[in-house]
Amino acid sequence: MMNQILYYWMILLQGLAKSAHTAIFPHSYNFKSENDNSLSPGGDLRIYLEELLKAEHVQKHVEQHPFGQRAIDQTSSDWNFYFDVLCSLHGQSGQDS
């Protein structure tokens, strides 16, 4: 279980550290939800990824066709927390910035 948590944190932090429009943030999967068909044929995430495969410019496609949750940025209510985590990973103090 702890490995899964660390994996998801790593994915989230990688998305924060990358340039704009290089990641999508789908809503969380809940195995108890029988209605979640995101990856099934015709599912929203599956369709989005299929469209992404056909895109000439992936970053532009992600910018023009947002999917899922909004990326965490300086305007997000939890920005200070994530900024401090990113800074600690790079050996800097978020308070100094």
Secondary structure, DSSP 8 states (H G I E B T S, - for coil): -HHHHHHHHHHHHHHHHS-TTS--B-----TT-TT--TTSTT-HHHHHHHHHHH-SSHHHHHHHS--BS----TTSTTHHHHHHHHHHHTT--GGG-
